Amino acid sequence: MKYRTLGKSGIKVSEIGFGAWTIALDWWGKKIEDDEARRMLKRAYDLGINLFETGDMYGKGKSEKLIGEVFRGMRDDIVISTKYGYEFEGAAQIGHSELPQRFDPLFTEHALKNSLARLQTDHIDVYGLHNPKMYHIQDDVIFNTLDKKINEGVIGTYQIALGPAIGWTKEGLAAMERKNVSAVQTVYNILEQTPGNELIDTAMQKDVGILVRVPDASGILTGKVKADTKIDEKDHRSVRRGEWVKAALDKVEQLRPIADRNNLNITELAIKFILSKESISSVFPTVISIEEIEQFAAMSDGNYLPHNDMSEIARIYSSWPSYELKATVA
């Protein structure tokens, strides 16, 4: 496992991180039982993964609790990243429906206190705003509160997790202007490089690390989703409609010659493409088994794609039709 620095924070994180939402929610075609979740977390650590990324709303705290249990007494050996901002207590978590958001000082104190208790720790390395809107990013009160928590030693640094879907370019760029934002998290993969490419360019200038989720394009790049795959409505991938899937599979075939000449399968090409970008600090593959953790961890071997292949991928990507991005109004 190779390691990188998370932007200006100085925190060393594994190139492959553990995105821990799947161990608390059955939104990816599989319900993971607690014992299996614990084994997955332990195996990830054994393979050199030190960054465990979660959120307080995942299973209403379940993901945080599992991380706290598994790594009890090992606090200095791992990097914990969690997020807050949703009022999930007493609410039903159904599919893609968003819950009310709060980032005011009172709610921040409440959410942080509860996360610390579930994680069984007195500090969080990377604390994040979960899918904030532009008016949140422009609110000095929110960031003054987080800066205070840094001064108190309760959090090490903070990130902005953009979303819920791909897009949010202006929000990401604005977030990087904040002094203690060391990371911005976004959807990014070889098929969906917008707005990631723009965010990556700015991140290099601002010394901000990019954290990548959905590197597999919702299963297209791992072969889990094919033209005839039926996806349940409660599955997080249900937003990917048949027309999008067909177009994505066609794009994969355009990239296959690059994978072949590097002796890589498409999944390996997809991950190595991301890791070939210097501003990217860590990638969170969607994993639902120990075998998948082992496969992705093995891809962090220091062997990146040569410049000519990265240039060819850029040319191919620029030939594809653009797509609509989400955004909010300040």
N, C-alpha and C positions, 0 to 999 in steps of 0.2 A: 504494500500500500504506500502510495506517495502522498505527501502533505503539502499544503499551501497556506499562505497567510491570508486571513480574512480581512482584506482591506486595511484601513488604518488602525484597526484594533490590535494588531500584532498577535492575535490568537491563531495557533496552528490547527488546521482542520484537515481531515482526510479528504482526498479528491472525491471519493464515493462516500456520501453520507447516508444515514438511515432516516428516511421520511416515515415517521411513525404513525401516520393517520390510518394506515391500512390495518393496524393491529387493534384498532378500536371501533372501526366502522366497516360494515359489509357492503361498501360501495364499489367494490372492484371484483365482483363475481365470486367472492369467497368470504365466509365468516371464519375468522381466525380465533380459535379458542385460546384462553389465557395461557395455558401451559405451552402451547406452540409459540405464542407471542414471546414468552420469556426465553424459549430456546432460540428464537430468531435474533433477539437482542444480544444474547450471549455469544452466538456464533458470529454476528457482525463484529462485536468487540474483539473476538479471537482472531478475526481476519484483518484487524488493524483499523477498522472503522471507529473513529472517536467522536464524530459529530452526530448527535441524535436530535432530530428536528421534529417538533411536535406543535401542538396548540391546545389551549385549555378546553376548546369546544369539542375536540375529537373524542367522541364517546362521553361527553360531559365530564371530562377529567380522567377518563379511563386510561388513555395513552400515557398521560403524565404519571399516573399511579404505577403503571407497569414499569416505566423507566426508573422511577424512584425505588421500586422494590428490587429490581434486578441489579442496580448499581449502588445499592446501599453499602456504604463503607469504601466506595471506589470513586468518590467525588472528584479527586484531582486527576483521575485517569481519563475522564471523558469531558466533552464539550456539550453542554445542554443549551439548546435553542428552543424557546417556546414563544407563543404568540397569544395576544388577547384582543378584545374589542367587541365580542359578541355577547349579548345578554341571552345565554342559552339555558340558564337555570329555570326550570319549569316550562321550557318550550320544547316542542317536538322537532326533531331534526329529520326533515323529509326531503330527500333528493337535493335539488339545487336551490331550493327556496332559501333566501337570505333572511337572517334574523336581525332584530334591531341592533344597532351598534352604539357603543359609548367609549370614549377615551378621556373623559373628564377626570380630574385628580381623584375624586372620591371613588369612582369606578376603577381607576388604575390601581389604587391602594388595595381595594377589595380583590381584584383579579390577581394581582401580584402575590398577595398574602396567601391566597388559596393555591396558586401554582407552586409556591415554595413548599407548602405543606404536603401537597400530593407528590412532589418530586423529592421530598425528604432532604432538602438542602437549605442553606442560608443565603445562597446567591445563585443567580442565573447568568450564564456567560453571555448569551445573546437573547435579548428580549425584543419581541417584535410587535408591530401594529399589524393586525390581521385584516387585510383588504381595506385599508383606509381610502377614503375619497379625497379629492383635492382640498376641500375645505378643512379636512383633518390635518393634512400635511402643511397647510398654511397657518395652523393654529399654534401660536407660540406657547400657549398654556400647556398643551400636551407635552411638548418637548422640554419645557422648563421642568415639568414634573419628572420626566425620565432622566434629565440631566442631574436632578437632585438625587435620584436613586443611584446614578453612577457615582456621585460624590460620597454617598453613604456606603458604597461597596455592595449594594444589593444586586445590582446588575453590572455586567462588564461593559457592554455596548448594546446598541439596538439596531434592528433591521426593519425595513419596510417590505412586507409581503404583498405584492401587487395582485389584484384579482377582483373577483373570483375567476374570471376567464382571461384569455389572452388579450393583451392590449395594455392600456393605462400608461402610455408613453409619457405624457406630460406629468403624471403623478410620480413616475419613477425619476424623471429628470429633476423635478422639484425636490424630491426627497434627498437627492444626493447633495443638495446645497446645505443640508442640515449638518452641523459640525460633528455630531457624534453618530451619524448614520454610517455604519461600517459595512453594511450589506443591503442589497436589494434583491428580493426573490421574485423570479418571474418564470412563466412558461417559456421554454426555449428548446428547440430540437432542430434537426437538420431539415425538416419539412416546414417548420414554423419559426423563421428567424426574425420576424418582425413582431414587436419592437426590440427584440433582444439585441440585434446588432447595434442599434443606436444607443441602447443603454450600456452595452459593453464598451463602446468608444468613450462615452462620458465617464464611465466607471474608472477607466484607466487614468484619465486626467484627474479625477477627484479622489483617487486611492480608496475606492469602494469595491468590495467584493461582490460578485454576482453569484447568487445561489439559484440553481436550476431545478425546476420541477417539470414533470411530464416530458422527460427526455426521450421517451419511447413513442411520442405522439399517440397516446391513449391505446397502445397495443399494436399499432400499425408496424412499428419498427422492431417489434419482437415476434411478429407472426401470429400473435394471439387474436388479432382482428383481421379477418379476411372479407372478401366481397359478400359472402353468404352468412357471415356471423350474425346471430341474433343477440341483441343486447337488451337485458331487462331494463325497464323504465327507471327502476330505483338505482341502477348501476350508474356510477359517475360518468361513464363513457357514453351514456345514452344521447348526449347532445351531438355526438358525431353521427350525422345522418348518412344514409347510403350513398348519396351523391358525393359527399366529402370523402368517404372511405374509398370509393372507386378512383377518384382523382389522386388521392394520396398513394394508393397502390401503384398507379401509373408512374408517379414521381419516384417511387422506390426503384422501379426498374431502370430509370435513367441513371440512378446512382450506383446500381449494382456493379458495373464494370470497375468503378473505383475501389469498391470493397474487394472484388476478386483479385485485382492486381496487388493488393496489400495483404492477401491471404486472410481476409476478415469476413465474418458474416455480417449481415445488415445491422444487427444489434450492436456488434462491436464497432462497426463504422460509425454508427450514430453516437455512441458514447465517446469514442476517440475524437470525433469531430468537435464535440463540446470541450473536451479536455485540452484540445489544441489551442484553445483561446486563453490567453494569459490572465485576463481579468476574471475569469470564472474560478471561484474558490472551491466549490463543491457541487456535486450533482446528486440529486435524490431520485434514483430509479424507483418505480412503483414495484415493491416486492411483496409477495404473499407466501413465500416459502423459503426455507433455508437454502435450497438448491439455487434459487434465483439470487439470493444474497451472495453465494459463493461465485456464481457466474459474473455478476457485476463487479465484485471486489477484484477479481482476477484481471479486469480490464484496466485497472490502475497500475500500470507497470512501467510508466515512464516513456513508453513508445507512442509518440504522437504522429499525426499525419504530416507528410512532407508538404512544403509550401506549395508545390505545383498542384497537388491534389486539393488543398484548401482553396486555391484560386479557381480550380475547375468547379468545385462545389459552389463557389460564389457565383460563377458565371451561369451555372445551371439554375440556381435559385433565382437569379435576376430575370431569367426567361419565363418564369411562371407568373400566372396572373396574381395581382395583389389581392388581399382580402380585407374585409371590414374589421376594424379594431374597435374595442370598447373604450369609452372615455367618460369622464365626468366633467361637469361645469363648475368652475370655481365659484 
